[in-house]
Amino acid sequence: MSLTKLVSKMRITRFLTGATSLSRADTIALIVIMRLLSQDSPSEKYDPMYRSLKLALSACEQRGQLSTDFVGAMVLTAAYEVGHGMYPSAYFTVGACARTCCTLGLHDKRFATQLPKQSVTWTETEECRRLWWATLLLDRYINIGFLLRPLCTPAIPVNEVVPADDTSWDNGELASNPLLVMSVENRAKVSPFARTCQAAHLLGRVSQHVGEHPDPSDADFHFQEAHQLHRAATALLGILQQDYNDTPTDERHRLFSAMALCCSALLALYDIHSCVDTGFIDSAGRYMGLRIELQELAIDGFKRISIVVLDLADEIKTAAKTNGLDSISPLVFNAMYQAAGTYAWYARENGSESHLASLNRLRDVMRLLEPRWRVAGEYLGLLKDTETDYVVLRLQGSRE
């Protein structure tokens, strides 16, 4: 999630070249968080610059200094906290972003008529749209790792539009906005950031599905919805893989986030349906066939998507070495962690050296990215449970 994909590059450039000094707290906060995001992992988790930034944002909120710069600073702060594993701060900041966007009316296409200043140009409207989508995206990304809790943002309408072409946005040129849900026949160009928004939409749908506790009378619909989500996410992943193959090699890293979010959605869906829990839904009767079919699909899906994530991790490793660590978004880590957890489980269950090798390949990529994103180290710590380390040591010892 690049800075130029959320905040207007043209607007900020003009402001910095034309302004004699920075005096507004919201603008200063925006510049500070841009600086923080451009740096590697901080030496300490909550460094002085970050603490000063949070104080500035709090002061803006208390004084009602709500503006596009304030929203941009809030959203980028949430992205920074996600990237460096700063929880629960990131969870709270995303919630504040959601409330701020709703206060400004960014959640509604008509915008808030009760506020005095409204967007008057396409660039301003597009910037507001992108900041709202970034809030939706971060809310859904955080929720998939913090399940059984409601989203802070409302459901996304299927007739919603996604951000316009990124190149046109960078140049301040008018461009069309594709629909969130597009037909197969539609050949409209969809930018990598817009693809990420489409993947985030499905991730949110899966998060809400996983958090449900249907009673037996709703079981049929629940299982049918799971099949529908599986088909939708699989179809989008196929489109993303085709886009990836059609994209020049030096630009493919821009699709990593969308592909990782799709895989996160599928792995989370498979996780809830791979085991039969008879505690809340009757396992007999008319649901039995559909349920077993879904369980088999989930078990096979775990293996298939974990391989996709493993291949994606290899591509991330290559891109990081070629284009630098800055080219990799922190949104890729959840998928890698879920796939690593899957391989750790298989290695623990059957002692397979191939599964252990896959786990260690994913660990190696996380270690490579840790200097840039502290959250990689947090995930590596979670993977170092006692049983997995026992398997690692045992298999390494057998080779020696």
C-alpha positions in Angstrom: 0.0 0.0 0.0 2.1 2.9 -1.3 1.8 6.5 0.0 1.0 7.8 -3.5 -1.9 5.4 -3.7 -3.7 7.0 -0.7 -2.6 10.7 -0.5 -2.6 13.0 -3.6 1.0 13.2 -4.8 0.2 16.2 -6.9 -1.5 18.0 -4.0 1.3 17.4 -1.5 4.0 18.4 -4.0 2.3 21.6 -4.8 1.8 22.4 -1.1 5.4 21.7 -0.2 6.8 23.8 -3.1 4.4 26.7 -2.5 4.3 26.9 1.3 6.8 28.9 3.2 6.3 27.0 6.4 4.3 24.2 8.0 1.9 25.5 10.6 -1.1 23.3 10.6 -0.9 20.3 13.0 -2.8 18.0 10.6 -0.4 18.6 7.8 2.6 18.3 10.0 1.3 15.0 11.3 0.8 13.8 7.7 4.4 14.7 6.8 5.8 13.0 10.0 4.0 9.7 9.4 5.2 9.7 5.8 8.7 10.0 7.2 8.1 7.2 9.6 6.7 4.9 7.0 9.7 5.5 4.7 12.1 4.3 7.4 13.1 0.7 8.4 11.9 -0.9 11.6 12.4 1.5 14.5 15.1 0.6 17.1 12.4 0.7 19.7 8.8 -0.2 19.1 7.3 3.1 20.3 10.0 5.7 19.4 9.8 9.4 20.3 8.7 10.5 16.9 5.8 8.1 16.9 4.7 9.2 20.4 4.8 12.9 19.2 2.8 12.0 16.2 0.1 10.3 18.3 -0.1 13.4 20.5 -0.5 15.7 17.5 -3.3 13.5 16.1 -5.0 13.6 19.5 -4.8 17.4 19.6 -6.3 17.7 16.1 -9.2 15.5 17.2 -9.8 17.4 20.4 -9.9 20.7 18.5 -12.1 19.4 15.7 -9.4 19.9 13.1 -10.8 17.3 10.8 -9.5 17.5 7.3 -8.2 15.3 4.4 -4.6 15.7 5.8 -5.9 14.5 9.2 -7.6 11.5 7.7 -4.5 10.7 5.7 -2.3 10.9 8.7 -4.6 8.7 10.7 -4.8 6.0 8.0 -1.1 6.0 7.4 -0.5 5.8 11.1 -2.7 2.7 11.2 -0.7 1.2 8.3 2.5 1.9 10.2 1.2 0.2 13.4 0.1 -2.8 11.3 3.5 -3.0 9.6 5.4 -3.0 12.9 3.0 -5.2 14.9 1.9 -2.5 17.3 -1.2 -4.1 18.8 -3.7 -3.2 20.1 -2.8 0.3 19.0 -3.4 -0.6 15.3 -6.8 -2.0 16.2 -7.8 1.2 18.0 -6.4 3.5 15.3 -8.4 1.7 12.6 -11.5 2.2 14.7 -10.8 5.9 15.0 -10.2 6.1 11.2 -13.6 4.5 10.6 -15.3 7.0 12.9 -13.5 10.0 11.5 -14.3 9.0 7.9 -18.0 8.6 8.9 -17.9 12.0 10.6 -16.7 13.5 7.4 -19.2 11.5 5.3 -16.5 9.6 3.3 -18.5 6.4 3.8 -21.4 7.8 1.6 -21.2 8.6 -2.1 -23.3 11.7 -1.4 -20.8 12.8 1.3 -21.9 14.7 4.4 -24.1 17.7 3.5 -23.9 19.0 7.1 -20.2 19.8 6.8 -19.2 23.1 5.2 -16.4 21.9 3.0 -17.0 19.3 0.3 -14.8 17.8 -2.4 -15.1 20.0 -5.6 -12.6 18.3 -7.9 -12.1 14.8 -9.2 -8.7 14.7 -7.5 -10.2 15.6 -4.1 -13.0 13.1 -4.5 -10.6 10.4 -5.6 -8.4 11.1 -2.6 -11.3 10.8 -0.2 -12.4 7.6 -1.9 -8.9 6.1 -1.5 -8.6 7.0 2.1 -12.0 5.4 2.8 -11.0 2.3 0.9 -7.7 2.1 2.9 -9.8 2.3 6.1 -12.0 -0.5 4.9 -9.0 -2.6 3.9 -7.1 -2.2 7.1 -10.2 -2.9 9.1 -10.7 -6.2 7.3 -7.0 -7.1 7.4 -6.8 -6.6 11.2 -10.0 -8.5 11.8 -8.9 -11.6 10.0 -6.2 -12.0 12.7 -8.5 -11.0 15.5 -11.6 -13.0 14.8 -15.1 -13.2 16.4 -15.3 -9.4 16.6 -17.4 -7.1 14.5 -15.9 -4.8 11.8 -15.6 -1.1 12.6 -16.8 -0.2 9.2 -20.1 -1.0 7.4 -20.6 -3.7 4.8 -19.4 -2.6 1.3 -22.3 -2.3 -1.2 -21.8 -4.5 -4.3 -22.4 -1.5 -6.5 -19.5 0.4 -4.9 -16.7 1.7 -7.1 -13.0 1.1 -6.5 -10.1 3.6 -7.0 -9.2 4.7 -10.5 -6.0 3.8 -12.4 -2.9 4.5 -10.3 -0.9 6.1 -13.1 -3.6 8.6 -13.8 -4.0 9.3 -10.1 -0.2 10.0 -9.8 -0.4 12.4 -12.7 -3.6 14.1 -11.6 -5.5 13.0 -14.7 -9.2 12.1 -14.8 -9.9 8.4 -15.1 -12.8 6.0 -14.7 -13.5 4.1 -11.6 -14.3 0.3 -12.1 -17.0 -1.4 -10.1 -16.2 -3.4 -7.0 -17.9 -6.5 -8.4 -17.4 -6.9 -12.2 -18.7 -9.4 -14.6 -16.4 -11.9 -16.2 -16.9 -10.3 -19.6 -15.8 -6.9 -18.3 -12.3 -6.1 -19.6 -11.9 -2.7 -17.9 -8.4 -2.0 -16.6 -8.2 -2.4 -12.9 -5.2 -1.0 -11.0 -3.2 -3.1 -8.4 -4.6 -0.9 -5.6 -8.2 -1.4 -6.9 -7.5 -5.2 -7.0 -6.4 -5.0 -3.4 -9.7 -3.3 -2.5 -11.6 -6.1 -4.3 -9.6 -8.7 -2.3 -10.2 -6.8 0.9 -14.0 -6.9 0.2 -13.9 -10.7 0.1 -11.7 -10.9 3.1 -14.3 -8.9 5.0 -17.1 -11.2 3.8 -15.1 -14.2 5.0 -14.4 -12.6 8.4 -18.1 -12.0 8.9 -18.9 -15.6 7.8 -16.3 -17.1 10.2 -17.6 -15.0 13.1 -21.2 -16.3 12.7 -22.8 -18.8 15.1 -25.7 -20.2 13.0 -28.3 -22.4 14.6 -29.4 -25.6 12.9 -32.2 -23.8 11.0 -29.6 -21.5 9.3 -27.0 -24.2 8.7 -27.9 -24.8 5.1 -27.5 -21.2 4.2 -24.3 -21.0 6.1 -22.7 -23.8 4.2 -24.0 -22.5 0.9 -22.5 -19.1 1.7 -19.1 -20.8 2.4 -19.2 -22.4 -1.1 -20.1 -19.1 -2.6 -17.2 -17.3 -0.9 -14.8 -20.1 -1.9 -15.8 -19.7 -5.6 -15.6 -15.9 -5.5 -12.2 -15.8 -3.8 -10.8 -18.6 -6.0 -12.1 -16.7 -9.1 -10.5 -13.4 -8.0 -7.2 -15.2 -7.2 -7.2 -16.7 -10.7 -7.7 -13.2 -12.2 -4.9 -11.8 -10.0 -2.6 -14.6 -11.2 -3.4 -13.8 -14.8 -2.8 -10.1 -14.1 0.5 -11.0 -12.5 1.7 -13.0 -15.5 0.7 -10.1 -17.8 2.5 -7.5 -15.7 6.1 -6.5 -16.4 8.5 -8.1 -14.0 9.6 -4.9 -12.3 6.0 -4.0 -11.5 4.7 -7.3 -10.3 5.3 -6.5 -6.6 2.3 -4.1 -6.8 0.0 -7.2 -7.0 1.5 -9.0 -3.9 -1.0 -7.4 -1.5 -4.1 -8.4 -3.4 -2.9 -11.9 -3.9 -2.0 -12.3 -0.3 -5.3 -11.0 0.9 -7.1 -13.4 -1.4 -5.1 -16.3 0.1 -5.7 -15.0 3.6 -9.4 -15.1 3.0 -9.4 -18.6 1.6 -7.2 -20.0 4.4 -9.4 -18.4 7.0 -12.4 -19.9 5.4 -10.9 -23.4 5.1 -9.7 -23.2 8.7 -13.3 -22.9 10.1 -14.7 -25.6 7.9 -11.9 -28.2 7.9 -12.9 -29.6 11.2 -16.4 -30.8 12.1 -17.6 -29.2 15.3 -21.0 -30.7 16.3 -21.4 -28.3 19.2 -23.5 -25.7 17.4 -24.9 -27.4 14.3 -26.5 -30.8 14.0 -24.2 -33.1 12.0 -27.0 -35.3 10.9 -29.9 -34.9 8.6 -30.1 -32.8 5.5 -26.9 -30.8 6.2 -24.6 -33.8 6.4 -23.8 -34.2 2.7 -23.2 -30.5 2.1 -21.1 -30.3 5.3 -18.9 -33.2 4.4 -18.4 -31.9 0.9 -17.3 -28.5 2.4 -15.0 -30.2 4.8 -13.3 -32.1 2.0 -13.0 -28.9 0.0 -11.4 -27.1 2.9 -8.9 -29.9 3.6 -7.8 -29.9 -0.1 -7.9 -26.2 -0.2 -5.5 -25.9 2.7 -2.9 -27.8 0.7 -3.5 -25.9 -2.6 -3.5 -22.4 -1.2 -0.5 -23.1 1.0 1.4 -24.0 -2.2 0.2 -20.8 -3.8 1.4 -18.8 -0.8 4.7 -20.6 -0.8 5.3 -19.7 -4.5 4.2 -16.1 -3.7 6.8 -16.0 -0.9 9.5 -17.0 -3.4 8.4 -14.2 -5.7 8.4 -11.7 -2.7 11.9 -12.8 -1.9 13.1 -12.2 -5.4 11.3 -8.8 -5.6 12.7 -7.7 -2.3 16.3 -8.5 -3.5 15.7 -6.8 -6.8 13.6 -3.8 -6.0 14.4 -3.4 -2.3 12.5 -4.1 0.9 10.4 -1.0 0.5 8.6 -2.6 -2.5 7.0 -5.2 -0.1 3.8 -4.3 1.7 3.2 -5.5 5.3 -0.2 -6.8 4.1 1.5 -10.0 2.8 2.4 -11.3 6.2 -0.9 -12.8 7.3 -1.1 -15.1 4.4 2.5 -16.3 4.9 1.8 -16.8 8.6 -1.3 -18.9 8.0 0.5 -21.0 5.4 3.5 -21.4 7.7 1.1 -22.5 10.4 -0.4 -25.1 8.0 3.0 -26.5 7.2 4.0 -26.5 10.9 0.8 -28.5 11.6 1.6 -31.1 8.9 5.2 -31.4 10.0 4.1 -31.9 13.6 1.5 -34.5 12.6 3.4 -36.7 10.1 7.1 -35.6 10.4 7.3 -34.8 6.7 10.6 -33.2 5.8 9.0 -31.6 2.7 6.5 -29.8 4.9 9.2 -28.7 7.2 11.3 -27.4 4.3 8.2 -25.4 3.1 7.8 -24.0 6.6 11.4 -22.9 6.8 11.2 -21.3 3.3 8.4 -19.1 4.6 10.4 -18.3 7.8 13.4 -17.3 5.6 11.3 -14.7 3.7 9.9 -13.3 7.0 13.5 -13.0 8.3 14.5 -11.2 5.1 11.7 -8.7 5.6 12.0 -8.2 9.3 14.5 -5.3 9.1 11.8 -3.4 7.2 8.6 -4.5 8.9 8.9 -5.4 12.6 5.7 -7.5 12.4 7.6 -10.2 10.5 9.5 -10.8 13.7 6.3 -11.0 15.7 5.0 -13.7 13.4 8.3 -15.6 13.6 7.9 -15.5 17.4 4.4 -17.0 17.1 5.7 -19.8 14.9 8.3 -20.9 17.5 6.1 -23.0 19.6 7.6 -25.9 21.6 6.1 -28.7 19.5 7.2 -27.2 16.2 10.8 -26.5 17.4 10.9 -30.2 18.5 10.1 -31.3 15.0 12.6 -28.9 13.5 15.4 -30.2 15.8 14.5 -33.8 15.4 14.5 -33.7 11.6 17.7 -31.6 11.4 19.4 -34.1 13.8 18.3 -37.0 11.5 20.0 -35.4 8.6 23.2 -34.9 10.6 
